[in-house]
Amino acid sequence: MLKVVKALMAISIQKTSNIIKGQQGFSLIEILVALILASLVFLAVPTGDDSQKHRDLQTAVSDIERSIRFASNEAVLRNTVVRLKFSLDKEPIEYNVEYGPPGSFALPDMPEETAKSLEDEKNEQQKIANLNKQFTKVEEFEDIKHELSPDVSISGLASSFQKKIMTENDASIYFYPSGEKDAALVFFSTDEEMAYLEVQPFLSETRSVFQSLKTESVAKKEDILQTRMDEVYKEWLNR
C-alpha cells in the first residue's frame, strides 16, 4: 500500500514539473485531485499500534476459523456431538473443543430471550450445569489452539442454540455427526476495530467482516460496540 502511495505522489510531482516546464500535462485541478487521492490512500494504511492490533484481530479470527473446522471434523470422526466452548468471563478469554457422550444425544431446548422469573433462571442454569457434565475436553486441541492477544477480546457469541448474544459466562457452538453445525456469530474487538465471524450450518465456509469503531460520537466505545453487535445480530436473524 505504501508503494502505491509513493507511486501516486511521484506521478503527481512529475506532472507538476512538466507543467512548470511548459510541457503538456494535466490541469492544476487534476493534479490536486491526484494528490488528495494519494493522501487518502496514505491515511487508510494502519500505522504503529493500530496496525499491530489489526493484525492481532485478523489472527484471532483465523484461529477461531481453524477451531471451527477442527470441531466439525471431530464431530464426524467421533460420531457424537462436539462443541467449541468459550469462557467469556475468563481473562484472557478461554476456548476449548469438547465432545459429548456417544450414541443418541439431544441438546436441551433453550428458551428465547424474554423476561424470566427467578425460577426460570434457576431452571435454565440447572439445564446448562447438567449439559456441561456430559462433555469432555478434546486433549489434542490444546496442541493447536492459540492464546488471544491481550489487545483482542471475544466480545460476544450468538447461535441458533442459545438464541441471543452471550457476552458473559459460557457460550458454545455445537457440531453434529451429520456434518451440520449451529448457525452462529462470533464477535471480536480491539480498542479501534470490531470484527465478526459468521458460521453457516450447512457450509464449511465462514464469512468474516471487519469494521472500524472510530466515530465522531461522544458515546463510549463499549456502547458503540454493543450497538453494532445488536445491528449485526438483528440483520442476521432476518435473513
VOFITI-548173 format. One line per 3 residues: number of its first residue (from 0); their letters; for each residue x, y, z of N, C-alpha, C, CB. Coordinates in steps of 0.02 Angstrom, whole numbers, plus 50000, padded with zeros to 5 digits. Glycine has a CB too. Example, Ala and Ser with C-alpha at 12.3 -4.5 7.8 and 13.67 -1.06 7.14 Angstrom:
// VOFITI-548173
0	AS	50660/49716/50390/50615/49775/50390/50660/49835/50390/50565/49776/50452 | 50642/49888/50354/50684/49947/50357/50645/50002/50394/50704/49970/50286
This chain:
// VOFITI-548173
0	MLK	50041/49940/50000/50000/50000/50000/50043/50063/50000/49954/50000/50060 | 50096/50063/50039/50140/50121/50041/50174/50131/49974/50193/50112/50096 | 50189/50076/49938/50219/50083/49872/50171/50119/49825/50239/50014/49844
3	VVK	50105/50104/49831/50056/50136/49789/50054/50211/49802/49986/50106/49799 | 50057/50228/49868/50056/50299/49888/50116/50335/49858/50057/50306/49964 | 50176/50304/49865/50237/50335/49839/50233/50344/49763/50298/50294/49857
6	ALM	50204/50294/49730/50199/50297/49657/50152/50353/49636/50175/50231/49629 | 50095/50359/49671/50048/50412/49654/50078/50481/49665/49985/50405/49695 | 50115/50488/49720/50146/50552/49735/50200/50568/49684/50176/50552/49806
9	AIS	50238/50517/49663/50291/50527/49613/50261/50550/49547/50332/50463/49603 | 50205/50517/49527/50172/50536/49464/50147/50607/49467/50114/50489/49449 | 50116/50625/49525/50089/50693/49532/50145/50745/49528/50051/50700/49597
12	IQK	50201/50731/49562/50257/50778/49562/50286/50786/49492/50312/50755/49611 | 50290/50730/49455/50318/50731/49388/50274/50773/49341/50325/50660/49360 | 50207/50764/49348/50163/50801/49305/50164/50875/49323/50092/50773/49310
15	TSN	50170/50891/49388/50176/50961/49408/50239/50991/49377/50177/50967/49485 | 50293/50953/49378/50356/50977/49349/50350/50989/49275/50412/50926/49363 | 50312/50946/49241/50302/50953/49169/50265/51018/49152/50264/50894/49141
18	IIK	50215/51035/49194/50178/51096/49181/50222/51157/49192/50117/51100/49227 | 50262/51154/49245/50306/51211/49260/50355/51222/49202/50345/51198/49325 | 50376/51167/49171/50423/51173/49115/50389/51190/49050/50462/51108/49108
21	GQQ	50322/51197/49051/50287/51216/48991/50270/51157/48947/50327/51264/48952 | 50283/51095/48971/50267/51037/48932/50194/51019/48942/50313/50978/48951 | 50168/50977/48898/50098/50957/48902/50088/50914/48964/50076/50919/48838
24	GFS	50035/50926/49003/50021/50887/49063/49950/50896/49085/50069/50906/49118 | 49935/50874/49147/49868/50881/49174/49857/50952/49198/49857/50831/49231 | 49792/50968/49207/49774/51034/49233/49789/51035/49308/49700/51050/49219
27	LIE	49788/51095/49336/49801/51104/49408/49749/51066/49449/49800/51178/49427 | 49685/51066/49427/49632/51031/49464/49645/50956/49465/49563/51046/49432 | 49666/50929/49407/49680/50857/49404/49738/50838/49449/49696/50837/49333
30	ILV	49788/50882/49453/49844/50869/49497/49823/50869/49570/49900/50920/49486 | 49781/50918/49588/49756/50922/49657/49715/50860/49676/49713/50986/49667 | 49674/50837/49628/49634/50776/49640/49680/50716/49652/49587/50762/49581
33	ALI	49733/50711/49611/49780/50656/49619/49814/50658/49687/49833/50657/49564 | 49833/50718/49709/49865/50725/49775/49818/50708/49831/49892/50796/49784 | 49754/50727/49824/49704/50711/49876/49694/50636/49880/49637/50747/49861
36	LAS	49689/50603/49821/49681/50530/49821/49741/50495/49853/49672/50505/49749 | 49800/50522/49838/49860/50492/49868/49860/50500/49943/49923/50525/49839 | 49837/50558/49968/49835/50568/50040/49784/50523/50073/49820/50642/50056
39	LVF	49727/50511/50039/49676/50466/50067/49702/50395/50071/49613/50468/50024 | 49738/50373/50020/49767/50306/50022/49816/50300/50079/49802/50289/49955 | 49856/50352/50089/49905/50352/50143/49871/50348/50211/49949/50415/50139
42	LAV	49816/50385/50219/49780/50385/50283/49747/50317/50296/49728/50440/50285 | 49731/50281/50242/49697/50216/50251/49744/50162/50276/49666/50194/50186 | 49808/50174/50272/49857/50124/50294/49865/50127/50369/49925/50135/50259
45	PTG	49848/50072/50406/49858/50073/50479/49931/50082/50496/49830/50008/50510 | 49944/50119/50548/50013/50130/50569/50022/50114/50642/50034/50202/50555 | 50083/50098/50661/50100/50089/50731/50058/50038/50766/50094/50154/50767
48	DDS	50032/50058/50825/49993/50012/50867/49930/49988/50832/49975/50046/50932 | 49897/50033/50794/49835/50014/50759/49848/49957/50710/49805/50074/50723 | 49904/49961/50675/49921/49909/50627/49932/49842/50662/49984/49929/50588
51	QKH	49967/49842/50718/49980/49780/50755/49915/49752/50783/50030/49792/50811 | 49872/49795/50809/49808/49771/50836/49765/49741/50781/49771/49829/50870 | 49768/49771/50722/49729/49744/50666/49755/49674/50647/49733/49791/50604
54	RDL	49820/49666/50646/49849/49600/50631/49829/49550/50685/49925/49604/50625 | 49830/49571/50749/49810/49527/50803/49737/49507/50796/49823/49561/50872 | 49695/49554/50775/49624/49540/50765/49615/49490/50708/49586/49605/50749
57	QTA	49651/49499/50654/49648/49451/50599/49670/49381/50621/49691/49475/50541 | 49723/49379/50661/49748/49315/50686/49696/49280/50730/49813/49325/50726 | 49663/49318/50773/49612/49290/50817/49554/49260/50776/49585/49343/50866
60	VSD	49532/49296/50726/49478/49272/50683/49500/49207/50647/49457/49326/50631 | 49561/49207/50621/49587/49147/50587/49592/49087/50634/49656/49162/50556 | 49613/49100/50697/49619/49046/50746/49550/49015/50761/49650/49073/50811
63	IER	49499/49056/50767/49432/49029/50780/49405/48993/50719/49384/49086/50802 | 49420/49018/50660/49400/48983/50599/49430/48912/50598/49422/49022/50536 | 49495/48908/50615/49528/48843/50617/49498/48799/50672/49604/48853/50630
66	SIR	49479/48828/50728/49448/48790/50782/49380/48762/50761/49441/48834/50844 | 49344/48801/50722/49278/48779/50697/49287/48719/50651/49242/48837/50659 | 49336/48721/50607/49349/48665/50562/49369/48603/50602/49404/48683/50510
69	FAS	49411/48613/50653/49433/48558/50695/49373/48525/50730/49485/48582/50747 | 49330/48566/50760/49272/48540/50796/49224/48503/50750/49235/48597/50832 | 49215/48530/50690/49171/48498/50642/49197/48429/50622/49163/48541/50579
72	NEA	49262/48424/50612/49293/48359/50595/49287/48310/50653/49366/48369/50575 | 49297/48335/50714/49293/48291/50773/49224/48261/50781/49313/48330/50836 | 49172/48301/50767/49104/48276/50774/49091/48217/50727/49053/48332/50760
75	VLR	49117/48222/50667/49109/48168/50618/49151/48107/50637/49128/48192/50547 | 49214/48119/50656/49259/48064/50673/49237/48027/50736/49330/48090/50683 | 49212/48064/50786/49191/48032/50849/49119/48009/50847/49201/48082/50906
78	NTV	49083/48029/50794/49012/48011/50787/48971/48032/50848/49005/47936/50775 | 48984/48093/50870/48946/48120/50927/48945/48196/50923/48978/48097/50994 | 48906/48226/50966/48902/48299/50968/48967/48328/50997/48840/48323/51010
81	VRL	48992/48379/50965/49053/48414/50988/49037/48488/50993/49114/48401/50939 | 49071/48523/51038/49059/48595/51042/49124/48634/51049/49013/48610/51101 | 49122/48694/51023/49175/48743/51033/49149/48790/51088/49194/48782/50966
84	KFS	49179/48785/51147/49153/48820/51206/49198/48879/51223/49147/48772/51266 | 49168/48937/51233/49203/48998/51252/49186/49015/51325/49185/49057/51205 | 49238/49028/51364/49227/49052/51433/49238/49127/51432/49276/49016/51485
87	LDK	49183/49164/51424/49187/49236/51411/49207/49276/51473/49121/49261/51385 | 49201/49246/51532/49218/49282/51594/49292/49274/51612/49175/49257/51651 | 49327/49229/51579/49397/49219/51595/49440/49276/51567/49422/49151/51567
90	EPI	49497/49287/51597/49543/49340/51574/49613/49311/51570/49541/49402/51622 | 49641/49299/51510/49607/49310/51446/49553/49258/51433/49658/49308/51389 | 49510/49271/51385/49455/49226/51369/49483/49159/51346/49409/49257/51314
93	EYN	49453/49105/51370/49475/49038/51352/49424/49006/51304/49483/48994/51416 | 49449/48963/51262/49404/48924/51218/49432/48854/51211/49395/48958/51149 | 49386/48805/51208/49406/48735/51204/49357/48696/51161/49410/48703/51274
96	VEY	49381/48640/51134/49337/48594/51098/49323/48535/51144/49369/48570/51030 | 49258/48518/51151/49237/48465/51196/49190/48417/51159/49203/48494/51258 | 49192/48353/51178/49147/48304/51146/49098/48277/51197/49188/48246/51115
99	GPP	49039/48261/51172/48985/48236/51215/48984/48160/51218/48919/48261/51191 | 48935/48132/51250/48930/48059/51257/48915/48026/51191/48876/48040/51309 | 48936/47962/51182/48922/47926/51119/48848/47910/51113/48963/47862/51115
102	GSF	48828/47894/51052/48759/47874/51041/48713/47933/51032/48735/47831/51098 | 48649/47920/51035/48598/47972/51026/48602/48021/51084/48527/47941/51021 | 48606/48085/51066/48614/48137/51118/48577/48199/51095/48690/48153/51131
105	ALP	48529/48219/51135/48488/48278/51118/48505/48336/51164/48412/48261/51123 | 48516/48394/51134/48529/48454/51173/48463/48480/51202/48563/48508/51130 | 48466/48508/51262/48404/48535/51291/48380/48596/51252/48415/48553/51364
108	DMP	48316/48608/51252/48288/48666/51218/48299/48727/51262/48212/48656/51203 | 48330/48779/51233/48343/48840/51270/48290/48891/51252/48414/48867/51256 | 48261/48925/51301/48206/48972/51288/48231/49036/51253/48171/48991/51353
111	EET	48185/49070/51219/48201/49134/51189/48218/49184/51244/48142/49159/51145 | 48253/49238/51224/48272/49289/51273/48212/49333/51289/48331/49332/51247 | 48180/49319/51345/48123/49358/51368/48132/49370/51443/48055/49321/51353
114	AKS	48086/49409/51470/48088/49420/51542/48075/49354/51578/48034/49474/51564 | 48120/49337/51624/48115/49272/51658/48107/49282/51733/48178/49229/51643 | 48071/49236/51762/48065/49236/51834/48128/49206/51864/48001/49197/51857
117	LED	48136/49213/51930/48193/49182/51964/48192/49106/51955/48193/49201/52038 | 48132/49078/51954/48125/49006/51945/48148/48985/51875/48052/48985/51957 | 48130/49025/51826/48151/49011/51757/48227/49014/51751/48118/49059/51707
120	EKN	48257/49065/51781/48329/49073/51780/48364/49013/51813/48350/49139/51815 | 48336/48991/51869/48365/48935/51905/48361/48871/51864/48329/48924/51972 | 48304/48860/51830/48295/48801/51789/48343/48802/51730/48223/48796/51764
123	EQQ	48352/48860/51700/48398/48865/51643/48470/48851/51664/48392/48935/51611 | 48490/48878/51721/48557/48866/51745/48568/48792/51761/48571/48909/51808 | 48517/48759/51786/48522/48688/51802/48529/48647/51738/48461/48664/51842
126	KIA	48492/48667/51685/48498/48634/51620/48570/48638/51594/48449/48665/51569 | 48598/48698/51599/48666/48708/51574/48717/48669/51615/48684/48783/51575 | 48707/48667/51681/48752/48630/51725/48750/48555/51708/48734/48641/51800
129	NLN	48690/48529/51697/48683/48458/51680/48714/48443/51611/48609/48437/51679 | 48707/48491/51565/48736/48483/51498/48812/48482/51502/48713/48539/51451 | 48841/48528/51541/48914/48533/51547/48945/48468/51574/48933/48591/51592
132	KQF	48910/48433/51617/48936/48371/51646/48946/48316/51594/48889/48346/51701 | 48913/48323/51538/48915/48270/51487/48969/48281/51434/48848/48264/51454 | 49008/48334/51442/49059/48350/51392/49129/48344/51421/49048/48420/51364
135	TKV	49175/48321/51378/49245/48311/51397/49290/48347/51348/49262/48235/51400 | 49344/48378/51372/49390/48414/51328/49425/48367/51280/49441/48452/51369 | 49434/48391/51219/49475/48355/51169/49547/48377/51181/49452/48371/51095
138	EEF	49587/48331/51209/49655/48349/51229/49698/48370/51170/49687/48290/51264 | 49687/48340/51111/49728/48357/51053/49720/48430/51032/49709/48312/50994 | 49662/48460/51050/49651/48529/51031/49699/48577/51066/49579/48549/51046
141	EDI	49722/48558/51124/49767/48601/51162/49832/48614/51123/49783/48569/51230 | 49850/48568/51078/49912/48575/51040/49907/48624/50982/49934/48508/51015 | 49847/48640/50961/49840/48683/50903/49809/48752/50918/49798/48649/50851
144	KHE	49777/48759/50975/49745/48823/50989/49796/48874/51012/49689/48815/51042 | 49781/48937/51002/49825/48992/51021/49790/49037/51072/49846/49032/50960 | 49830/49068/51114/49802/49115/51162/49789/49181/51127/49850/49125/51223
147	LSP	49732/49212/51142/49716/49276/51111/49765/49330/51133/49644/49296/51129 | 49778/49377/51088/49818/49435/51106/49782/49475/51160/49832/49479/51043 | 49819/49505/51206/49787/49546/51258/49747/49605/51229/49840/49574/51305
150	DVS	49763/49625/51167/49727/49681/51136/49663/49660/51102/49772/49715/51086 | 49650/49594/51098/49591/49569/51064/49544/49535/51113/49611/49520/51007 | 49480/49549/51106/49431/49517/51150/49377/49484/51107/49399/49569/51199
153	ISG	49352/49427/51130/49292/49398/51101/49234/49430/51139/49291/49318/51105 | 49199/49476/51107/49151/49518/51141/49083/49486/51149/49143/49583/51104 | 49068/49435/51109/49003/49403/51115/48996/49346/51065/48948/49453/51106
156	LAS	48946/49305/51077/48931/49249/51032/48856/49239/51030/48968/49184/51054 | 48829/49234/50970/48759/49218/50961/48754/49154/50920/48721/49277/50925 | 48706/49111/50936/48699/49049/50899/48626/49029/50896/48741/48993/50930
159	SFQ	48611/48983/50851/48543/48958/50845/48523/48917/50906/48535/48916/50781 | 48572/48894/50945/48557/48857/51006/48539/48903/51063/48616/48813/51026 | 48578/48956/51073/48568/48999/51131/48522/49058/51118/48634/49025/51155
162	KKI	48509/49073/51054/48456/49120/51034/48464/49191/51061/48390/49093/51056 | 48524/49211/51076/48538/49279/51099/48613/49291/51096/48510/49291/51171 | 48633/49354/51103/48705/49369/51106/48729/49358/51177/48719/49443/51082
165	MTE	48773/49310/51185/48803/49297/51250/48866/49340/51257/48820/49220/51259 | 48869/49380/51310/48928/49422/51322/48963/49405/51387/48907/49495/51322 | 48937/49356/51423/48968/49334/51485/48952/49261/51496/48943/49377/51545
168	NDA	48984/49232/51548/48976/49161/51563/49003/49119/51505/48902/49144/51578 | 48974/49060/51495/48996/49015/51442/48950/49019/51381/49000/48942/51468 | 48980/49013/51323/48941/49012/51261/48973/48961/51214/48939/49083/51227
171	SIY	48931/48925/51176/48957/48870/51136/48926/48868/51066/48944/48804/51170 | 48964/48841/51020/48939/48823/50953/48940/48746/50951/48983/48855/50895 | 48884/48716/50932/48879/48643/50932/48886/48615/50860/48813/48621/50963
174	FYP	48920/48558/50856/48933/48523/50792/48906/48452/50798/49009/48523/50775 | 48880/48426/50742/48844/48362/50743/48876/48311/50696/48771/48373/50725 | 48867/48246/50710/48899/48193/50670/48880/48196/50596/48881/48126/50698
177	SGE	48822/48225/50581/48799/48230/50512/48839/48280/50471/48725/48249/50510 | 48881/48320/50505/48918/48373/50472/48884/48441/50481/48925/48358/50399 | 48824/48441/50507/48788/48504/50520/48817/48536/50583/48712/48492/50528
180	KDA	48806/48601/50590/48827/48638/50650/48779/48695/50662/48900/48664/50643 | 48784/48725/50722/48743/48783/50737/48760/48841/50691/48752/48804/50810 | 48710/48878/50670/48723/48943/50641/48746/48988/50697/48659/48972/50604
183	ALV	48797/49029/50685/48824/49069/50740/48858/49132/50715/48874/49027/50780 | 48865/49179/50761/48904/49240/50751/48953/49245/50809/48859/49304/50746 | 49017/49255/50794/49067/49266/50846/49093/49337/50837/49126/49214/50842
186	FFS	49087/49378/50889/49108/49448/50886/49176/49458/50920/49055/49493/50920 | 49220/49495/50887/49286/49511/50912/49293/49588/50914/49342/49479/50867 | 49340/49612/50956/49351/49684/50956/49420/49702/50983/49297/49719/50996
189	TDE	49444/49760/50961/49502/49793/50991/49477/49863/51012/49564/49798/50941 | 49522/49906/51033/49502/49974/51052/49473/50013/50993/49562/50011/51080 | 49495/49997/50932/49477/50037/50875/49437/50000/50821/49539/50065/50844
192	EMA	49428/49936/50829/49400/49896/50775/49358/49838/50801/49455/49870/50730 | 49310/49820/50760/49267/49762/50776/49268/49714/50717/49194/49785/50792 | 49261/49650/50730/49255/49600/50677/49203/49549/50699/49324/49566/50662
195	YLE	49171/49519/50650/49127/49463/50668/49136/49408/50617/49053/49485/50671 | 49127/49347/50642/49136/49286/50602/49068/49252/50598/49190/49239/50633 | 49045/49242/50537/48979/49210/50528/48989/49137/50510/48939/49246/50472
198	VQP	48957/49093/50550/48961/49021/50540/48895/48997/50511/48978/48985/50607 | 48898/48961/50456/48838/48937/50423/48828/48863/50438/48841/48949/50348 | 48766/48841/50450/48754/48773/50474/48770/48717/50425/48684/48767/50493
201	FLS	48763/48729/50360/48772/48675/50311/48832/48685/50265/48710/48669/50270 | 48870/48738/50276/48928/48752/50233/48992/48752/50274/48919/48819/50197 | 49047/48732/50243/49111/48732/50278/49142/48803/50280/49160/48683/50245
204	ETR	49120/48845/50232/49149/48913/50229/49120/48957/50285/49135/48944/50160 | 49162/49003/50308/49140/49054/50355/49149/49122/50322/49179/49050/50422 | 49117/49172/50350/49124/49240/50322/49145/49287/50378/49057/49264/50290
207	SVF	49198/49325/50366/49222/49372/50417/49216/49443/50391/49296/49357/50437 | 49198/49489/50435/49189/49560/50418/49225/49602/50470/49113/49579/50415 | 49261/49653/50447/49297/49698/50492/49269/49768/50485/49374/49698/50476
210	QSL	49257/49801/50542/49229/49868/50542/49266/49913/50592/49154/49866/50558 | 49276/49975/50573/49306/50023/50619/49256/50044/50672/49333/50085/50581 | 49281/50054/50733/49238/50080/50787/49248/50155/50797/49253/50043/50852
213	KTE	49291/50184/50755/49304/50256/50761/49242/50294/50739/49365/50277/50718 | 49223/50343/50778/49164/50383/50764/49171/50452/50796/49101/50348/50790 | 49132/50499/50770/49133/50567/50799/49086/50571/50859/49112/50618/50746
216	SVA	49050/50518/50872/49004/50517/50929/49042/50520/50995/48959/50454/50926 | 49010/50550/51045/49042/50554/51111/49025/50492/51153/49018/50618/51148 | 48988/50446/51124/48970/50384/51160/49032/50343/51176/48920/50342/51120
219	KKE	49028/50304/51229/49084/50261/51248/49093/50206/51195/49072/50230/51317 | 49155/50183/51188/49169/50131/51139/49129/50067/51155/49244/50115/51139 | 49120/50053/51220/49082/49993/51238/49010/49998/51213/49083/49984/51315
222	DIL	48981/50057/51217/48912/50067/51194/48908/50063/51118/48884/50134/51219 | 48958/50091/51084/48960/50089/51011/48966/50016/50988/49019/50131/50983 | 49010/49978/51022/49019/49908/51005/48955/49869/51015/49075/49877/51047
225	QTR	48921/49879/51071/48859/49843/51084/48805/49859/51033/48833/49859/51155 | 48801/49923/51014/48753/49944/50963/48767/49909/50896/48754/50020/50954 | 48831/49907/50877/48850/49874/50814/48833/49800/50817/48925/49885/50798
228	MDE	48849/49768/50873/48834/49697/50881/48759/49683/50874/48860/49671/50949 | 48719/49725/50906/48646/49717/50903/48621/49724/50831/48612/49768/50948 | 48650/49772/50794/48630/49784/50725/48646/49723/50681/48664/49846/50697
231	VYK	48706/49697/50689/48727/49638/50650/48683/49578/50668/48802/49622/50663 | 48669/49570/50732/48629/49513/50755/48558/49516/50726/48626/49512/50831 | 48527/49575/50727/48459/49582/50701/48457/49568/50626/48432/49652/50716
234	EWL	48507/49593/50591/48511/49580/50519/48520/49506/50505/48569/49621/50487 | 48561/49474/50546/48574/49402/50539/48510/49362/50551/48630/49380/50588 | 48471/49380/50601/48409/49345/50616/48358/49350/50560/48380/49371/50681
237	NR	48358/49407/50526/48307/49420/50475/48324/49391/50406/48298/49495/50468 | 48381/49357/50400/48398/49328/50335/48357/49266/50321/48472/49311/50332
